[in-house]
């Protein structure tokens, strides 16, 4: 009888341990590999089309240099954001920014005061949605549906993005994980095939430029193409944290993939056309795809294939930005049923996004918007994370879970 009771107690203890384990892992729905994919797929978007022109405007034959500098800046920023997010392993930026600033995220007043740091992220992500969707609609209309109004293409795109907002983060991660290889592999093939048309003399002389202008290009003109990695502030709260080194390497690899792709693309595009020609081309990468042909004339034209790939790349950026904007706003307002609130918010934002996207008939206006969003991104993805990390270190504030309960910051104690 005693042995039977002991066995029952052991069985019930095992069951409780499993329940606690499952409860503690309910929030970790993203793997480090998926985190890497989410970063890269959010970064690669409309900037893919214009980055050769923008980079070569000041660096000329050495257009790869400002791209490389922007890559290094983004890698440093990803490292800082990852380090900051790991100090609050089970919290998003909506939750831990008030904690860093005021020692608590429980009071609504603290969240309101923290909006000065939160709103720039929401504005930047919405900027990605508006700018990417307009450029997407224009290129699709020009290349595929010349007689179709931009509004029809735009509504179709945004309905598809709205459908993504309906799902959970785990589904979003799996969707990006599935689509990203379909984007990356053909792009690498197009770049490799274009080498047969390259002229190495177009890359010479080296370093024939103004360093001040090149640094300005790296930080302002082309940095928009690298932005989007700040979604780490949301995804890290739901990423498995087996080893910190694995998380660092995964997030850094995501940004590195984007940097290597852009650097290779810019170098090949300048080698094929020369930097002077690129200054009169609105979308040099699309023109590069037009000139590329597979050996043996297996596929005579690669530009339709490029459009298909680019459509997928832009869609992941738009849908990810749309999702994380709605997700963060819902968390900021703290609705009870967050899933339902996120879906309704996405639906309400739908006509507003359509209106803002069509507010200007001139597509060149959106090139200026790219620069403005790039400047906002420089502030949100570099300056703000540095400030927040320094404040967190100086105040010794951390967050997370301990024994299944919230581990409040080690700085100013929480009042009962």
C-alpha positions in Angstrom: 0.0 0.0 0.0 2.8 2.4 0.9 4.6 1.6 -2.4 1.4 2.3 -4.3 1.0 5.7 -2.6 4.6 6.5 -3.4 4.1 5.6 -7.0 1.0 7.8 -7.2 2.9 10.7 -5.6 5.8 10.3 -8.0 3.4 10.2 -11.0 1.5 13.3 -9.8 4.9 15.1 -9.3 6.0 14.2 -12.8 2.7 15.4 -14.2 3.0 18.7 -12.3 6.6 19.2 -13.5 5.5 18.6 -17.1 2.7 21.1 -16.7 5.1 23.7 -15.3 7.5 23.0 -18.1 4.9 23.4 -20.7 3.6 26.5 -19.1 7.1 28.0 -19.0 7.7 27.2 -22.7 4.3 28.4 -24.0 5.9 31.8 -24.8 8.9 30.4 -26.6 7.5 29.8 -30.1 10.4 31.1 -32.2 13.6 29.2 -32.7 17.0 31.0 -33.1 17.1 29.9 -36.8 13.6 31.5 -37.3 14.8 34.6 -35.6 17.6 34.8 -38.1 15.2 34.4 -41.0 12.8 37.0 -39.6 15.5 39.6 -39.4 16.8 39.0 -43.0 13.4 38.7 -44.6 12.2 42.0 -42.9 15.4 43.8 -44.1 15.3 42.7 -47.7 12.6 44.7 -49.5 12.3 47.7 -51.8 15.8 48.9 -51.0 17.0 46.0 -53.1 15.9 47.9 -56.3 17.6 51.2 -55.7 20.6 50.5 -53.4 23.1 50.3 -56.4 22.2 53.8 -57.6 22.3 55.3 -54.1 25.6 53.7 -53.1 27.3 54.6 -56.4 26.2 58.2 -56.3 29.0 59.2 -54.0 31.3 56.2 -53.9 31.4 55.8 -57.7 33.4 52.7 -58.7 33.8 51.7 -55.0 30.0 51.6 -54.4 30.5 48.4 -52.3 32.2 50.4 -49.6 29.2 52.4 -48.2 27.2 49.1 -48.3 29.9 47.4 -46.3 30.0 50.3 -43.8 26.2 50.1 -43.4 26.5 46.3 -42.9 29.0 46.8 -40.0 26.8 49.5 -38.4 23.7 47.2 -38.6 25.7 44.3 -37.1 26.8 46.5 -34.2 23.2 47.6 -33.7 21.9 44.0 -33.8 24.4 43.0 -31.1 23.4 45.9 -28.9 19.6 45.2 -29.3 20.1 41.5 -28.7 22.1 42.3 -25.5 19.4 44.6 -24.3 16.6 42.2 -25.1 18.5 39.4 -23.2 18.4 41.5 -20.0 14.6 41.2 -20.2 14.3 37.7 -21.7 10.5 37.4 -21.5 9.5 41.0 -22.2 9.0 42.9 -25.4 10.2 46.5 -25.7 6.7 47.7 -24.8 7.2 46.1 -21.4 10.8 46.7 -20.6 11.2 50.3 -21.8 9.0 51.6 -18.9 10.9 49.2 -16.6 14.3 50.7 -17.6 13.0 54.3 -17.3 10.9 54.1 -14.2 11.6 50.8 -12.5 8.2 49.3 -13.3 5.9 48.6 -16.2 2.8 48.1 -14.1 1.5 51.6 -14.1 -0.3 53.0 -17.2 1.4 56.4 -16.6 4.8 54.9 -17.0 3.8 53.4 -20.4 2.4 56.8 -21.5 5.7 58.6 -20.5 7.7 55.9 -22.3 5.9 56.6 -25.6 8.7 59.0 -26.5 10.9 55.9 -27.0 8.1 53.6 -28.2 6.4 55.7 -30.9 9.4 56.0 -33.2 9.4 52.2 -33.7 5.8 52.1 -34.6 6.2 55.0 -37.0 9.2 53.3 -38.6 7.4 50.0 -39.1 4.3 51.8 -40.5 6.7 53.6 -42.8 8.0 50.3 -44.1 4.4 49.2 -44.9 3.4 52.4 -46.7 6.7 52.9 -48.7 7.1 49.2 -49.6 3.5 48.7 -50.7 3.5 51.8 -52.9 6.8 50.9 -54.7 5.6 47.3 -54.9 2.4 48.4 -56.6 4.2 50.7 -59.0 6.7 48.1 -60.2 4.1 45.3 -60.5 1.9 47.7 -62.6 4.8 48.7 -64.8 6.3 45.2 -65.3 3.3 42.9 -65.2 -0.1 44.7 -65.3 0.4 47.9 -67.2 -3.3 48.6 -67.6 -4.2 47.8 -64.0 -4.8 50.7 -61.6 -2.3 51.0 -58.8 -5.2 51.0 -56.3 -6.2 47.5 -57.4 -2.7 46.1 -57.0 -2.4 47.8 -53.6 -5.6 46.5 -52.2 -4.8 43.0 -53.3 -1.4 43.2 -51.6 -2.8 44.7 -48.3 -5.6 42.1 -48.1 -2.9 39.4 -48.2 -0.9 41.2 -45.6 -4.0 41.6 -43.4 -4.5 37.8 -43.6 -1.0 37.4 -42.1 -2.0 39.7 -39.2 -4.8 37.2 -38.3 -2.3 34.5 -37.3 -0.1 33.9 -34.3 3.6 34.7 -34.2 4.6 31.0 -34.5 2.8 30.9 -37.9 4.5 34.1 -39.0 7.9 32.6 -38.1 7.2 29.4 -40.0 5.9 31.4 -43.0 9.1 33.4 -43.2 11.2 30.2 -42.7 9.4 28.6 -45.7 9.5 31.6 -48.0 13.0 33.0 -47.4 15.0 30.2 -49.2 12.7 30.8 -52.2 13.8 34.4 -52.1 17.5 34.1 -51.4 18.6 31.2 -53.7 17.3 32.7 -56.9 18.7 36.1 -56.1 22.1 34.6 -55.6 21.7 32.8 -58.9 20.8 36.1 -60.7 23.8 37.8 -59.2 26.1 34.9 -60.2 24.8 34.7 -63.7 25.2 38.5 -64.2 29.0 38.1 -63.7 29.3 37.0 -67.3 28.4 40.5 -68.3 30.7 42.3 -65.8 33.6 44.5 -66.7 36.2 44.7 -64.0 37.4 48.1 -65.3 34.1 49.5 -64.1 35.2 48.9 -60.6 38.4 50.9 -61.0 39.9 53.2 -59.7 39.4 52.3 -56.1 38.8 54.9 -53.4 38.2 57.7 -55.8 35.6 59.6 -53.8 35.0 62.0 -50.9 35.1 60.0 -47.6 32.7 62.5 -45.9 30.1 62.0 -48.6 30.5 58.2 -48.4 29.9 58.1 -44.7 26.9 60.3 -45.1 25.6 57.9 -47.8 26.2 54.9 -45.4 24.3 56.4 -42.5 21.5 58.2 -44.3 20.9 57.4 -48.0 21.2 53.6 -48.0 20.7 52.7 -44.3 16.9 52.4 -45.0 17.7 49.2 -47.0 19.2 47.7 -43.8 16.5 48.6 -41.4 13.9 46.3 -39.9 16.1 44.3 -37.5 14.5 46.2 -34.5 11.7 43.5 -34.6 14.2 41.7 -32.3 12.7 43.8 -29.6 9.5 41.8 -30.0 10.7 38.4 -31.2 13.3 37.9 -28.5 10.6 37.6 -25.9 9.3 34.6 -27.7 12.6 33.0 -28.8 14.0 29.9 -27.2 17.0 30.8 -25.0 19.0 27.6 -24.7 22.3 29.4 -25.2 22.9 33.1 -25.3 25.8 32.7 -27.8 23.4 30.9 -30.1 21.0 33.8 -30.0 23.8 36.3 -30.7 25.1 34.3 -33.7 21.6 33.7 -35.1 20.6 37.4 -35.0 24.0 38.6 -36.3 23.8 36.0 -39.1 20.4 37.4 -40.2 21.9 40.9 -40.6 25.1 39.5 -42.2 23.0 37.7 -44.9 21.4 40.9 -45.9 24.8 42.8 -45.9 26.5 40.1 -48.0 23.6 40.0 -50.5 23.6 43.8 -50.9 27.3 44.1 -51.2 27.5 41.4 -53.9 24.5 42.9 -55.7 26.0 46.5 -55.7 29.4 45.2 -56.8 28.0 43.2 -59.7 25.6 45.9 -60.8 28.4 48.5 -61.0 30.6 46.1 -62.8 27.9 45.4 -65.4 26.7 49.0 -66.1 29.3 51.4 -64.6 28.3 53.9 -62.0 27.5 56.7 -64.5 24.7 54.6 -66.0 23.2 53.8 -62.6 22.5 57.4 -61.9 19.9 57.6 -64.6 18.3 54.3 -63.7 15.5 54.4 -61.1 15.7 50.6 -60.3 19.1 49.3 -61.4 18.6 45.9 -59.9 15.5 45.3 -62.1 17.6 46.3 -65.2 20.3 43.9 -64.1 17.8 41.1 -64.1 16.8 42.1 -67.6 20.3 41.6 -68.9 21.0 38.3 -67.1 20.6 35.1 -69.0 21.3 31.5 -68.0 24.1 29.8 -70.0 22.7 27.6 -72.8 19.6 29.8 -73.1 17.7 27.6 -70.7 15.8 30.6 -69.6 16.1 33.5 -72.0 14.8 36.2 -69.6 15.2 36.3 -65.9 13.4 39.5 -65.1 10.0 37.8 -64.7 11.6 35.4 -62.3 13.2 38.4 -60.5 9.8 40.1 -60.2 8.3 37.0 -58.6 11.1 36.7 -56.1 11.0 40.4 -55.3 7.3 40.3 -54.8 7.8 37.6 -52.1 10.6 39.6 -50.5 8.6 42.8 -50.3 5.5 40.9 -49.1 7.4 39.4 -46.1 8.6 42.9 -45.1 5.2 44.4 -45.4 3.4 41.6 -43.6 6.0 41.4 -40.8 6.0 45.2 -40.3 2.2 45.3 -40.3 2.0 42.4 -37.8 4.5 43.8 -35.3 3.0 47.2 -35.4 -0.5 45.9 -34.6 1.0 43.4 -32.1 2.9 46.2 -30.2 0.0 48.7 -30.2 -2.3 46.0 -28.7 0.3 45.2 -26.1 0.7 48.9 -25.3 -3.0 49.5 -24.7 -3.1 46.1 -22.9 -6.3 44.6 -24.3 -7.6 41.5 -22.5 -8.1 39.4 -25.7 -5.0 40.5 -27.6 -5.5 38.2 -30.6 -8.9 39.6 -31.3 -7.7 43.1 -30.7 -4.8 42.7 -33.0 -7.1 41.5 -35.8 -9.5 44.3 -35.4 -6.7 46.9 -35.2 -5.2 45.5 -38.5 -8.7 45.8 -40.1 -9.2 49.4 -38.9 -5.7 50.4 -40.0 -6.3 48.9 -43.5 -8.1 51.9 -45.1 -5.8 54.4 -43.4 -2.7 52.6 -44.9 -4.4 52.6 -48.4 -5.1 56.3 -48.1 -1.6 57.3 -47.0 0.0 55.1 -49.6 -2.0 56.9 -52.4 -1.7 60.4 -50.9 0.9 61.3 -53.6 0.7 60.5 -57.3 4.4 61.0 -57.7 6.5 57.9 -57.1 9.6 60.0 -56.5 8.0 61.4 -53.4 8.4 58.0 -51.8 12.2 58.2 -52.4 12.2 61.2 -50.0 10.1 59.2 -47.6 12.7 56.4 -47.7 15.3 58.9 -46.6 13.1 60.3 -43.8 12.3 56.7 -42.6 16.0 55.9 -42.8 16.8 58.8 -40.5 14.1 57.7 -38.1 15.6 54.2 -38.3 19.0 55.5 -37.5 17.6 57.0 -34.3 15.4 54.0 -33.3 17.8 51.1 -34.2 21.1 52.6 -33.1 20.7 55.6 -30.8 17.7 54.6 -28.6 19.1 51.0 -28.0 22.4 52.4 -26.9 20.7 54.9 -24.5 18.4 52.2 -23.1 21.3 49.7 -22.6 23.4 52.2 -20.8 20.4 53.2 -18.5 19.7 49.5 -17.8 23.4 48.8 -16.9 23.7 52.0 -14.8 20.5 51.3 -12.9 21.2 47.6 -12.7 17.7 46.8 -14.0 16.8 43.4 -15.4 13.6 41.5 -16.0 12.5 37.9 -16.6 11.0 35.0 -14.7 12.1 33.3 -11.5 10.4 30.2 -10.1 7.5 30.8 -12.5 6.9 34.4 -11.1 7.9 37.7 -12.6 11.3 38.8 -11.7 11.0 42.5 -11.2 13.9 44.9 -11.8 16.8 44.9 -9.4 16.8 48.7 -9.3 14.0 50.7 -7.7 11.7 48.1 -5.9 8.1 47.7 -7.0 5.5 49.1 -4.5 2.7 46.9 -3.3 
